[in-house]
Structures are given as structure tokens and as C-alpha cells.
């Protein structure tokens, strides 16, 4: 697909010697292709989808929340005791 767009841009550039309006069309095509490739979303070059990245984010976020809940409950008493000791030392 990219090769076809490159050939089309070269043809339009060649026609630009006949009419400068074709150079403008070639420039717009090249700008659109390069701008479209930089944007996120849609399909990747390898055929995959960007939706997987959001799913990966959700899974990481859920694992992090489970980890935080588990260890915050498990060590809550120790943390309170250490906080009290720190508070008493400051006095």
C-alpha cells in the first residue's frame, strides 16, 4: 500500500512539470501519508490493533489495584504502629 502511494506521489510530482497544481497534489498526498502514519489508533503496520494496548493497560491497572488492596490490608497494623513510633519520636 505504501509503495503504491509512493509511486502515485512520484507520478504527481512528474506531472508538476506540466502544471504546478500537480505538485500541490503530490505535496498534499505526501503530507497526508506521513501525518496519518504518526497518529495513534486504528491498525498497526503489522496488522494488529491498538486496542490491545488499552487492554494491557487495564490488566496492569487491575493487577496493581489488587496488589495494593492485598498488601494494604495485610500490613495495615504494622504501618500504623510504625507511624505511631515515628510520631512519638518527633515529640
C-alpha positions in Angstrom: 0.0 0.0 0.0 2.8 2.4 1.0 4.6 1.6 -2.3 1.6 2.4 -4.3 1.2 5.8 -2.6 4.9 6.5 -3.2 4.6 5.7 -6.9 1.5 7.9 -7.1 3.4 10.8 -5.4 6.2 10.4 -7.9 3.8 10.5 -10.8 2.1 13.6 -9.5 5.5 15.2 -9.0 6.3 14.4 -12.6 3.1 15.9 -13.8 4.0 19.0 -11.8 6.4 20.0 -14.7 3.3 20.3 -16.9 1.1 22.1 -14.3 2.2 23.3 -10.8 -1.1 22.2 -9.4 0.1 18.6 -9.6 3.0 19.5 -7.3 0.5 20.7 -4.8 -1.5 17.5 -5.1 1.7 15.5 -4.6 2.6 17.6 -1.5 -0.8 17.1 0.0 -0.6 13.3 -0.6 2.9 13.1 1.0 1.7 15.2 3.9 -1.4 13.0 4.4 0.6 9.8 4.3 3.3 11.0 6.7 0.7 12.6 9.1 -1.5 9.5 9.0 1.3 7.2 9.9 2.3 9.2 13.0 -1.2 9.2 14.5 -2.2 6.6 17.0 -5.3 4.5 16.7 -6.5 2.1 14.0 -4.4 -0.7 12.8 -0.7 -1.1 13.3 1.7 -1.8 10.5 1.9 -5.4 11.4 -1.8 -5.8 11.2 -2.5 -5.8 14.9 -4.9 -3.4 16.6 -4.1 -0.6 19.2 -7.0 -1.9 21.3 -4.6 -4.5 22.8 -2.5 -1.7 24.3 -5.6 -0.4 26.2 -6.4 -3.9 27.4 -2.8 -4.3 28.6 -3.2 -1.0 30.5 -6.4 -2.2 32.1 -4.9 -5.5 33.1 -1.8 -3.8 34.6 -4.1 -1.3 36.5 -6.3 -4.1 37.8 -3.3 -6.1 39.0 -1.9 -3.0 40.7 -5.2 -2.4 42.5 -5.4 -6.0 43.7 -1.8 -5.8 44.9 -2.4 -2.6 46.7 -5.6 -3.9 48.4 -3.9 -7.2 49.4 -0.8 -5.6 50.9 -2.5 -2.6 52.4 -4.8 -4.9 54.4 -2.0 -7.3 55.3 0.4 -4.7 56.6 -2.0 -2.1 57.9 -1.4 -2.8 61.6 2.4 -2.7 61.1 2.2 0.6 59.2 0.0 2.2 61.9 2.5 1.0 64.6 5.4 2.5 62.6 3.5 5.7 62.1 2.8 6.0 65.8 6.5 5.3 66.6 7.6 8.0 64.1 5.1 10.4 65.6 6.3 9.7 69.1 10.0 10.2 68.2 9.3 13.6 66.8 7.9 14.9 70.1 
